[in-house]
Amino acid sequence: MQVSVTHDGDVQQVECDEGSTIHEILTLMEIHPSTVLAVHDGTIIPHDSQLNSDVAIELVTVSSGG
């Protein structure tokens, strides 16, 4: 299965097994899950969501400060 991931203006194609989670894909990409939100078609999707077909997601960097 192919997942197209847009992050910081770059697009990467990630090959993974059907049923993989967003968390597993982030781990493959060496991106710490707490630093990004996963977005598909304008909707934030949880990191434990399983992907069952080719899909495009966007990663939005989360920033915090005080």
LINRA-V227492 format. One record per backbone hydrogen bond with DSSP energy under -0.5 kcal/mol. CO is the residue of the C=O (numbers start at 1). NH is the residue of the N-H. If there is no record, write none. Layout:
CO:NH + CO:NH
This chain:
1:16 + 2:55 + 3:5 + 3:14 + 4:6 + 4:57 + 5:7 + 5:12 + 6:59 + 7:10 + 10:7 + 12:5 + 12:14 + 13:15 + 14:3 + 14:16 + 17:20 + 20:51 + 21:25 + 22:26 + 23:27 + 24:28 + 25:29 + 26:31 + 27:30 + 32:35 + 33:36 + 35:62 + 37:60 + 38:45 + 39:58 + 40:43 + 43:40 + 45:38 + 46:49 + 47:23 + 49:22 + 51:19 + 55:4 + 57:6 + 58:39 + 58:60 + 59:8 + 59:61 + 60:37
